[in-house]
Amino acid sequence: QVQLVESGGGLVQPGGSLRLSCLPSRSIFNINVMGWYRQAPGKERELVASISSDGGTNYAYADSVKGRFTISRDNAKNTVYLLMNSLKPEDTAVYYCKMSSYYGMAYWGKGTVVTVSS
């Protein structure tokens, strides 16, 4: 069973930065889409950012993070990153990594907590 492992979460002051990383417990192949989701207390899980390799590299960001967050991937390492700048208290959530293959397989991580507070 492949597990995705997220890291890089923590407590940061408003305006600060964090970089999240996610990699699988073992190599997986034919990964198309890598993404980050988040779930704040009392709210539904939402897509934060995704990066896919269909016909080139395609990016998608939630409106609330555009211009502040940057997603990137290292295909050789099956790793996806999320650089979060200018963090706000409303960014506080559990952040989850997801990877989806061309054959419809989807893998999730258990999440890493990001808390933005002074």
N, CA, C and O atoms as a GROMACS GRO file, in nm:
protein
  472
    1GLN      N    1   0.084  -0.119   0.000
    1GLN     CA    2   0.000   0.000   0.000
    1GLN      C    3   0.088   0.125   0.000
    1GLN      O    4   0.172   0.143   0.089
    2VAL      N    5   0.069   0.208  -0.097
    2VAL     CA    6   0.149   0.330  -0.106
    2VAL      C    7   0.092   0.435  -0.014
    2VAL      O    8  -0.029   0.458  -0.012
    3GLN      N    9   0.178   0.498   0.062
    3GLN     CA   10   0.137   0.609   0.148
    3GLN      C   11   0.207   0.735   0.099
    3GLN      O   12   0.324   0.732   0.059
    4LEU      N   13   0.136   0.845   0.102
    4LEU     CA   14   0.199   0.975   0.076
    4LEU      C   15   0.230   1.039   0.211
    4LEU      O   16   0.149   1.035   0.303
    5VAL      N   17   0.348   1.096   0.219
    5VAL     CA   18   0.392   1.154   0.346
    5VAL      C   19   0.418   1.303   0.326
    5VAL      O   20   0.506   1.343   0.249
    6GLU      N   21   0.340   1.384   0.396
    6GLU     CA   22   0.359   1.528   0.391
    6GLU      C   23   0.450   1.576   0.503
    6GLU      O   24   0.456   1.514   0.609
    7SER      N   25   0.520   1.684   0.479
    7SER     CA   26   0.603   1.745   0.583
    7SER      C   27   0.612   1.895   0.558
    7SER      O   28   0.578   1.943   0.450
    8GLY      N   29   0.659   1.968   0.658
    8GLY     CA   30   0.681   2.111   0.642
    8GLY      C   31   0.579   2.200   0.710
    8GLY      O   32   0.594   2.322   0.711
    9GLY      N   33   0.474   2.140   0.766
    9GLY     CA   34   0.375   2.221   0.835
    9GLY      C   35   0.430   2.274   0.967
    9GLY      O   36   0.538   2.237   1.011
   10GLY      N   37   0.351   2.362   1.030
   10GLY     CA   38   0.394   2.416   1.158
   10GLY      C   39   0.320   2.543   1.191
   10GLY      O   40   0.221   2.578   1.128
   11LEU      N   41   0.371   2.611   1.291
   11LEU     CA   42   0.315   2.739   1.336
   11LEU      C   43   0.397   2.852   1.276
   11LEU      O   44   0.520   2.852   1.285
   12VAL      N   45   0.329   2.948   1.217
   12VAL     CA   46   0.397   3.061   1.155
   12VAL      C   47   0.315   3.187   1.180
   12VAL      O   48   0.193   3.181   1.191
   13GLN      N   49   0.382   3.299   1.188
   13GLN     CA   50   0.313   3.425   1.208
   13GLN      C   51   0.252   3.476   1.077
   13GLN      O   52   0.302   3.442   0.970
   14PRO      N   53   0.148   3.556   1.085
   14PRO     CA   54   0.093   3.615   0.963
   14PRO      C   55   0.201   3.688   0.885
   14PRO      O   56   0.284   3.759   0.941
   15GLY      N   57   0.198   3.667   0.753
   15GLY     CA   58   0.300   3.725   0.666
   15GLY      C   59   0.419   3.634   0.644
   15GLY      O   60   0.503   3.662   0.560
   16GLY      N   61   0.426   3.527   0.719
   16GLY     CA   62   0.539   3.435   0.707
   16GLY      C   63   0.523   3.337   0.593
   16GLY      O   64   0.427   3.342   0.516
   17SER      N   65   0.620   3.246   0.585
   17SER     CA   66   0.623   3.148   0.475
   17SER      C   67   0.646   3.008   0.529
   17SER      O   68   0.708   2.988   0.633
   18LEU      N   69   0.597   2.912   0.455
   18LEU     CA   70   0.624   2.771   0.481
   18LEU      C   71   0.636   2.700   0.346
   18LEU      O   72   0.579   2.743   0.246
   19ARG      N   73   0.711   2.590   0.346
   19ARG     CA   74   0.721   2.508   0.226
   19ARG      C   75   0.684   2.366   0.265
   19ARG      O   76   0.749   2.302   0.348
   20LEU      N   77   0.578   2.317   0.203
   20LEU     CA   78   0.533   2.180   0.226
   20LEU      C   79   0.592   2.088   0.121
   20LEU      O   80   0.614   2.126   0.006
   21SER      N   81   0.617   1.965   0.162
   21SER     CA   82   0.668   1.863   0.070
   21SER      C   83   0.583   1.738   0.084
   21SER      O   84   0.525   1.712   0.190
   22CYS      N   85   0.576   1.662  -0.021
   22CYS     CA   86   0.500   1.536  -0.019
   22CYS      C   87   0.569   1.436  -0.110
   22CYS      O   88   0.598   1.466  -0.226
   23LEU      N   89   0.595   1.318  -0.056
   23LEU     CA   90   0.651   1.212  -0.140
   23LEU      C   91   0.592   1.079  -0.098
   23LEU      O   92   0.548   1.063   0.016
   24PRO      N   93   0.590   0.982  -0.189
   24PRO     CA   94   0.531   0.853  -0.158
   24PRO      C   95   0.627   0.763  -0.081
   24PRO      O   96   0.748   0.783  -0.085
   25SER      N   97   0.571   0.665  -0.011
   25SER     CA   98   0.652   0.573   0.067
   25SER      C   99   0.733   0.479  -0.022
   25SER      O  100   0.835   0.425   0.020
   26ARG      N  101   0.688   0.462  -0.146
   26ARG     CA  102   0.766   0.388  -0.244
   26ARG      C  103   0.735   0.445  -0.381
   26ARG      O  104   0.638   0.520  -0.397
   27SER      N  105   0.814   0.411  -0.479
   27SER     CA  106   0.797   0.469  -0.611
   27SER      C  107   0.662   0.432  -0.670
   27SER      O  108   0.618   0.318  -0.662
   28ILE      N  109   0.598   0.529  -0.730
   28ILE     CA  110   0.476   0.505  -0.806
   28ILE      C  111   0.497   0.565  -0.944
   28ILE      O  112   0.573   0.660  -0.962
   29PHE      N  113   0.429   0.508  -1.040
   29PHE     CA  114   0.456   0.545  -1.179
   29PHE      C  115   0.334   0.605  -1.245
   29PHE      O  116   0.220   0.591  -1.199
   30ASN      N  117   0.361   0.673  -1.354
   30ASN     CA  118   0.253   0.729  -1.435
   30ASN      C  119   0.165   0.825  -1.357
   30ASN      O  120   0.043   0.827  -1.372
   31ILE      N  121   0.229   0.906  -1.274
   31ILE     CA  122   0.154   1.008  -1.202
   31ILE      C  123   0.126   1.124  -1.295
   31ILE      O  124   0.217   1.180  -1.356
   32ASN      N  125   0.001   1.161  -1.306
   32ASN     CA  126  -0.040   1.271  -1.391
   32ASN      C  127  -0.058   1.398  -1.308
   32ASN      O  128   0.010   1.498  -1.331
   33VAL      N  129  -0.149   1.392  -1.214
   33VAL     CA  130  -0.182   1.513  -1.138
   33VAL      C  131  -0.130   1.499  -0.994
   33VAL      O  132  -0.149   1.397  -0.929
   34MET      N  133  -0.065   1.605  -0.948
   34MET     CA  134  -0.027   1.617  -0.808
   34MET      C  135  -0.093   1.742  -0.753
   34MET      O  136  -0.096   1.846  -0.819
   35GLY      N  137  -0.144   1.732  -0.633
   35GLY     CA  138  -0.214   1.847  -0.580
   35GLY      C  139  -0.210   1.858  -0.430
   35GLY      O  140  -0.175   1.765  -0.358
   36TRP      N  141  -0.248   1.977  -0.384
   36TRP     CA  142  -0.259   2.004  -0.241
   36TRP      C  143  -0.402   2.049  -0.212
   36TRP      O  144  -0.459   2.132  -0.282
   37TYR      N  145  -0.458   1.991  -0.108
   37TYR     CA  146  -0.590   2.027  -0.059
   37TYR      C  147  -0.575   2.072   0.086
   37TYR      O  148  -0.473   2.046   0.149
   38ARG      N  149  -0.676   2.139   0.137
   38ARG     CA  150  -0.674   2.176   0.279
   38ARG      C  151  -0.815   2.168   0.336
   38ARG      O  152  -0.915   2.182   0.265
   39GLN      N  153  -0.818   2.146   0.466
   39GLN     CA  154  -0.945   2.141   0.536
   39GLN      C  155  -0.931   2.216   0.668
   39GLN      O  156  -0.855   2.176   0.756
   40ALA      N  157  -1.005   2.324   0.678
   40ALA     CA  158  -1.006   2.403   0.801
   40ALA      C  159  -1.114   2.348   0.893
   40ALA      O  160  -1.207   2.284   0.846
   41PRO      N  161  -1.103   2.372   1.022
   41PRO     CA  162  -1.204   2.323   1.117
   41PRO      C  163  -1.344   2.368   1.078
   41PRO      O  164  -1.369   2.486   1.055
   42GLY      N  165  -1.435   2.271   1.071
   42GLY     CA  166  -1.574   2.302   1.040
   42GLY      C  167  -1.602   2.330   0.893
   42GLY      O  168  -1.714   2.367   0.857
   43LYS      N  169  -1.501   2.311   0.808
   43LYS     CA  170  -1.520   2.337   0.665
   43LYS      C  171  -1.489   2.211   0.584
   43LYS      O  172  -1.428   2.116   0.632
   44GLU      N  173  -1.534   2.213   0.459
   44GLU     CA  174  -1.507   2.102   0.370
   44GLU      C  175  -1.365   2.112   0.313
   44GLU      O  176  -1.305   2.219   0.308
   45ARG      N  177  -1.314   1.998   0.272
   45ARG     CA  178  -1.183   1.996   0.209
   45ARG      C  179  -1.192   2.067   0.075
   45ARG      O  180  -1.287   2.048  -0.001
   46GLU      N  181  -1.091   2.149   0.046
   46GLU     CA  182  -1.092   2.225  -0.079
   46GLU      C  183  -0.957   2.212  -0.149
   46GLU      O  184  -0.854   2.192  -0.086
   47LEU      N  185  -0.961   2.225  -0.280
   47LEU     CA  186  -0.839   2.223  -0.360
   47LEU      C  187  -0.766   2.355  -0.341
   47LEU      O  188  -0.824   2.463  -0.353
   48VAL      N  189  -0.637   2.346  -0.312
   48VAL     CA  190  -0.552   2.464  -0.299
   48VAL      C  191  -0.476   2.488  -0.429
   48VAL      O  192  -0.477   2.599  -0.483
   49ALA      N  193  -0.411   2.384  -0.478
   49ALA     CA  194  -0.331   2.398  -0.600
   49ALA      C  195  -0.307   2.260  -0.659
   49ALA      O  196  -0.299   2.161  -0.586
   50SER      N  197  -0.295   2.255  -0.791
   50SER     CA  198  -0.263   2.129  -0.857
   50SER      C  199  -0.171   2.155  -0.975
   50SER      O  200  -0.166   2.265  -1.030
   51ILE      N  201  -0.099   2.050  -1.011
   51ILE     CA  202  -0.009   2.058  -1.124
   51ILE      C  203  -0.020   1.926  -1.199
   51ILE      O  204  -0.009   1.818  -1.141
   52SER      N  205  -0.042   1.935  -1.329
   52SER     CA  206  -0.059   1.815  -1.410
   52SER      C  207   0.034   1.822  -1.529
   52SER      O  208   0.088   1.928  -1.563
   53SER      N  209   0.052   1.708  -1.591
   53SER     CA  210   0.145   1.702  -1.703
   53SER      C  211   0.078   1.656  -1.832
   53SER      O  212   0.144   1.598  -1.918
   54ASP      N  213  -0.052   1.681  -1.845
   54ASP     CA  214  -0.122   1.650  -1.968
   54ASP      C  215  -0.085   1.751  -2.076
   54ASP      O  216  -0.119   1.868  -2.065
   55GLY      N  217  -0.015   1.707  -2.178
   55GLY     CA  218   0.019   1.796  -2.289
   55GLY      C  219   0.096   1.917  -2.243
   55GLY      O  220   0.074   2.027  -2.294
   56GLY      N  221   0.186   1.900  -2.150
   56GLY     CA  222   0.259   2.014  -2.096
   56GLY      C  223   0.227   2.025  -1.948
   56GLY      O  224   0.156   1.942  -1.892
   57THR      N  225   0.281   2.128  -1.884
   57THR     CA  226   0.258   2.146  -1.741
   57THR      C  227   0.144   2.246  -1.721
   57THR      O  228   0.149   2.360  -1.768
   58ASN      N  229   0.042   2.201  -1.650
   58ASN     CA  230  -0.075   2.285  -1.626
   58ASN      C  231  -0.093   2.308  -1.477
   58ASN      O  232  -0.080   2.216  -1.396
   59TYR      N  233  -0.122   2.430  -1.441
   59TYR     CA  234  -0.136   2.470  -1.302
   59TYR      C  235  -0.279   2.516  -1.274
   59TYR      O  236  -0.346   2.573  -1.360
   60ALA      N  237  -0.323   2.491  -1.152
   60ALA     CA  238  -0.451   2.544  -1.107
   60ALA      C  239  -0.435   2.587  -0.962
   60ALA      O  240  -0.373   2.518  -0.881
   61TYR      N  241  -0.492   2.701  -0.929
   61TYR     CA  242  -0.486   2.755  -0.793
   61TYR      C  243  -0.624   2.801  -0.749
   61TYR      O  244  -0.704   2.850  -0.829
   62ALA      N  245  -0.651   2.785  -0.621
   62ALA     CA  246  -0.770   2.846  -0.564
   62ALA      C  247  -0.752   2.998  -0.568
   62ALA      O  248  -0.641   3.048  -0.552
   63ASP      N  249  -0.861   3.069  -0.590
   63ASP     CA  250  -0.852   3.215  -0.597
   63ASP      C  251  -0.790   3.275  -0.471
   63ASP      O  252  -0.720   3.375  -0.477
   64SER      N  253  -0.817   3.212  -0.359
   64SER     CA  254  -0.772   3.267  -0.231
   64SER      C  255  -0.621   3.260  -0.212
   64SER      O  256  -0.567   3.327  -0.124
   65VAL      N  257  -0.551   3.180  -0.294
   65VAL     CA  258  -0.407   3.165  -0.277
   65VAL      C  259  -0.327   3.214  -0.396
   65VAL      O  260  -0.204   3.215  -0.392
   66LYS      N  261  -0.394   3.254  -0.502
   66LYS     CA  262  -0.323   3.300  -0.621
   66LYS      C  263  -0.231   3.417  -0.588
   66LYS      O  264  -0.269   3.511  -0.518
   67GLY      N  265  -0.108   3.408  -0.640
   67GLY     CA  266  -0.010   3.513  -0.614
   67GLY      C  267   0.066   3.495  -0.484
   67GLY      O  268   0.165   3.565  -0.461
   68ARG      N  269   0.022   3.403  -0.399
   68ARG     CA  270   0.090   3.379  -0.271
   68ARG      C  271   0.151   3.240  -0.263
   68ARG      O  272   0.258   3.221  -0.206
   69PHE      N  273   0.082   3.141  -0.321
   69PHE     CA  274   0.127   3.002  -0.315
   69PHE      C  275   0.180   2.959  -0.451
   69PHE      O  276   0.131   3.004  -0.555
   70THR      N  277   0.280   2.873  -0.449
   70THR     CA  278   0.337   2.817  -0.572
   70THR      C  279   0.354   2.667  -0.557
   70THR      O  280   0.418   2.620  -0.463
   71ILE      N  281   0.297   2.593  -0.651
   71ILE     CA  282   0.312   2.448  -0.651
   71ILE      C  283   0.419   2.410  -0.752
   71ILE      O  284   0.431   2.471  -0.858
   72SER      N  285   0.496   2.308  -0.717
   72SER     CA  286   0.598   2.259  -0.809
   72SER      C  287   0.615   2.109  -0.786
   72SER      O  288   0.570   2.055  -0.684
   73ARG      N  289   0.680   2.042  -0.882
   73ARG     CA  290   0.697   1.897  -0.868
   73ARG      C  291   0.834   1.857  -0.920
   73ARG      O  292   0.893   1.922  -1.006
   74ASP      N  293   0.882   1.747  -0.865
   74ASP     CA  294   1.005   1.684  -0.912
   74ASP      C  295   0.965   1.544  -0.956
   74ASP      O  296   0.948   1.455  -0.873
   75ASN      N  297   0.952   1.525  -1.086
   75ASN     CA  298   0.903   1.397  -1.136
   75ASN      C  299   0.999   1.282  -1.106
   75ASN      O  300   0.955   1.169  -1.083
   76ALA      N  301   1.126   1.310  -1.105
   76ALA     CA  302   1.224   1.204  -1.078
   76ALA      C  303   1.209   1.149  -0.937
   76ALA      O  304   1.238   1.032  -0.911
   77LYS      N  305   1.165   1.234  -0.847
   77LYS     CA  306   1.149   1.194  -0.707
   77LYS      C  307   1.004   1.171  -0.668
   77LYS      O  308   0.975   1.141  -0.553
   78ASN      N  309   0.913   1.185  -0.764
   78ASN     CA  310   0.770   1.173  -0.732
   78ASN      C  311   0.732   1.266  -0.617
   78ASN      O  312   0.651   1.229  -0.532
   79THR      N  313   0.788   1.384  -0.615
   79THR     CA  314   0.768   1.475  -0.504
   79THR      C  315   0.696   1.601  -0.551
   79THR      O  316   0.722   1.652  -0.661
   80VAL      N  317   0.607   1.649  -0.467
   80VAL     CA  318   0.537   1.774  -0.497
   80VAL      C  319   0.558   1.869  -0.379
   80VAL      O  320   0.560   1.826  -0.264
   81TYR      N  321   0.572   1.997  -0.411
   81TYR     CA  322   0.597   2.099  -0.311
   81TYR      C  323   0.490   2.207  -0.317
   81TYR      O  324   0.426   2.228  -0.420
   82LEU      N  325   0.471   2.274  -0.205
   82LEU     CA  326   0.384   2.390  -0.201
   82LEU      C  327   0.455   2.498  -0.121
   82LEU      O  328   0.471   2.487   0.000
   83LEU      N  329   0.496   2.602  -0.191
   83LEU     CA  330   0.558   2.717  -0.125
   83LEU      C  331   0.448   2.816  -0.093
   83LEU      O  332   0.376   2.862  -0.182
   84MET      N  333   0.437   2.848   0.034
   84MET     CA  334   0.329   2.936   0.080
   84MET      C  335   0.391   3.063   0.137
   84MET      O  336   0.460   3.060   0.239
   85ASN      N  337   0.365   3.173   0.072
   85ASN     CA  338   0.414   3.303   0.117
   85ASN      C  339   0.297   3.390   0.164
   85ASN      O  340   0.181   3.362   0.135
   86SER      N  341   0.331   3.495   0.236
   86SER     CA  342   0.230   3.592   0.283
   86SER      C  343   0.113   3.520   0.348
   86SER      O  344  -0.003   3.548   0.317
   87LEU      N  345   0.143   3.430   0.438
   87LEU     CA  346   0.038   3.349   0.500
   87LEU      C  347  -0.055   3.433   0.585
   87LEU      O  348  -0.014   3.530   0.649
   88LYS      N  349  -0.181   3.393   0.584
   88LYS     CA  350  -0.285   3.463   0.657
   88LYS      C  351  -0.348   3.367   0.758
   88LYS      O  352  -0.339   3.246   0.742
   89PRO      N  353  -0.411   3.419   0.862
   89PRO     CA  354  -0.478   3.331   0.959
   89PRO      C  355  -0.580   3.238   0.892
   89PRO      O  356  -0.599   3.125   0.936
   90GLU      N  357  -0.644   3.285   0.787
   90GLU     CA  358  -0.744   3.201   0.718
   90GLU      C  359  -0.681   3.087   0.638
   90GLU      O  360  -0.753   3.003   0.584
   91ASP      N  361  -0.549   3.084   0.629
   91ASP     CA  362  -0.481   2.970   0.567
   91ASP      C  363  -0.462   2.855   0.665
   91ASP      O  364  -0.417   2.747   0.627
   92THR      N  365  -0.497   2.876   0.790
   92THR     CA  366  -0.485   2.771   0.891
   92THR      C  367  -0.573   2.652   0.854
   92THR      O  368  -0.694   2.668   0.833
   93ALA      N  369  -0.513   2.535   0.846
   93ALA     CA  370  -0.586   2.415   0.805
   93ALA      C  371  -0.492   2.294   0.812
   93ALA      O  372  -0.372   2.307   0.835
   94VAL      N  373  -0.551   2.179   0.792
   94VAL     CA  374  -0.472   2.060   0.765
   94VAL      C  375  -0.454   2.052   0.614
   94VAL      O  376  -0.552   2.056   0.539
   95TYR      N  377  -0.332   2.039   0.570
   95TYR     CA  378  -0.300   2.034   0.428
   95TYR      C  379  -0.271   1.891   0.387
   95TYR      O  380  -0.190   1.822   0.448
   96TYR      N  381  -0.339   1.846   0.281
   96TYR     CA  382  -0.327   1.710   0.233
   96TYR      C  383  -0.269   1.710   0.092
   96TYR      O  384  -0.297   1.798   0.010
   97CYS      N  385  -0.189   1.609   0.066
   97CYS     CA  386  -0.132   1.588  -0.065
   97CYS      C  387  -0.210   1.478  -0.135
   97CYS      O  388  -0.254   1.382  -0.072
   98LYS      N  389  -0.227   1.492  -0.266
   98LYS     CA  390  -0.294   1.389  -0.345
   98LYS      C  391  -0.218   1.370  -0.475
   98LYS      O  392  -0.173   1.467  -0.537
   99MET      N  393  -0.203   1.244  -0.516
   99MET     CA  394  -0.144   1.212  -0.644
   99MET      C  395  -0.236   1.119  -0.720
   99MET      O  396  -0.289   1.024  -0.664
  100SER      N  397  -0.255   1.147  -0.847
  100SER     CA  398  -0.345   1.067  -0.930
  100SER      C  399  -0.270   1.018  -1.054
  100SER      O  400  -0.196   1.093  -1.117
  101SER      N  401  -0.293   0.892  -1.086
  101SER     CA  402  -0.223   0.835  -1.202
  101SER      C  403  -0.309   0.846  -1.327
  101SER      O  404  -0.429   0.875  -1.321
  102TYR      N  405  -0.246   0.821  -1.440
  102TYR     CA  406  -0.317   0.820  -1.567
  102TYR      C  407  -0.421   0.708  -1.572
  102TYR      O  408  -0.512   0.712  -1.655
  103TYR      N  409  -0.408   0.607  -1.485
  103TYR     CA  410  -0.498   0.493  -1.487
  103TYR      C  411  -0.608   0.503  -1.382
  103TYR      O  412  -0.680   0.407  -1.356
  104GLY      N  413  -0.620   0.620  -1.322
  104GLY     CA  414  -0.732   0.641  -1.230
  104GLY      C  415  -0.702   0.611  -1.085
  104GLY      O  416  -0.791   0.624  -1.001
  105MET      N  417  -0.579   0.571  -1.054
  105MET     CA  418  -0.545   0.547  -0.913
  105MET      C  419  -0.520   0.681  -0.843
  105MET      O  420  -0.460   0.773  -0.900
  106ALA      N  421  -0.568   0.691  -0.721
  106ALA     CA  422  -0.548   0.814  -0.643
  106ALA      C  423  -0.491   0.779  -0.507
  106ALA      O  424  -0.533   0.683  -0.442
  107TYR      N  425  -0.395   0.858  -0.465
  107TYR     CA  426  -0.328   0.838  -0.337
  107TYR      C  427  -0.337   0.966  -0.255
  107TYR      O  428  -0.323   1.077  -0.307
  108TRP      N  429  -0.361   0.949  -0.126
  108TRP     CA  430  -0.371   1.064  -0.035
  108TRP      C  431  -0.270   1.049   0.078
  108TRP      O  432  -0.232   0.938   0.115
  109GLY      N  433  -0.228   1.162   0.132
  109GLY     CA  434  -0.150   1.163   0.253
  109GLY      C  435  -0.241   1.182   0.373
  109GLY      O  436  -0.361   1.203   0.359
  110LYS      N  437  -0.181   1.175   0.493
  110LYS     CA  438  -0.258   1.190   0.616
  110LYS      C  439  -0.267   1.334   0.662
  110LYS      O  440  -0.340   1.365   0.756
  111GLY      N  441  -0.193   1.422   0.597
  111GLY     CA  442  -0.205   1.563   0.626
  111GLY      C  443  -0.095   1.618   0.715
  111GLY      O  444  -0.034   1.546   0.794
  112THR      N  445  -0.072   1.747   0.700
  112THR     CA  446   0.020   1.819   0.787
  112THR      C  447  -0.049   1.949   0.828
  112THR      O  448  -0.115   2.014   0.748
  113VAL      N  449  -0.033   1.985   0.954
  113VAL     CA  450  -0.107   2.098   1.009
  113VAL      C  451  -0.030   2.228   0.987
  113VAL      O  452   0.089   2.238   1.016
  114VAL      N  453  -0.101   2.327   0.935
  114VAL     CA  454  -0.046   2.461   0.919
  114VAL      C  455  -0.129   2.556   1.006
  114VAL      O  456  -0.251   2.565   0.990
  115THR      N  457  -0.063   2.625   1.095
  115THR     CA  458  -0.131   2.721   1.181
  115THR      C  459  -0.068   2.857   1.163
  115THR      O  460   0.053   2.874   1.181
  116VAL      N  461  -0.149   2.954   1.127
  116VAL     CA  462  -0.100   3.091   1.107
  116VAL      C  463  -0.160   3.178   1.218
  116VAL      O  464  -0.280   3.205   1.221
  117SER      N  465  -0.074   3.219   1.306
  117SER     CA  466  -0.122   3.294   1.423
  117SER      C  467  -0.010   3.375   1.483
  117SER      O  468   0.107   3.336   1.478
  118SER      N  469  -0.046   3.488   1.540
  118SER     CA  470   0.054   3.570   1.608
  118SER      C  471   0.056   3.536   1.757
  118SER      O  472   0.134   3.594   1.833
   0.00000   0.00000   0.00000
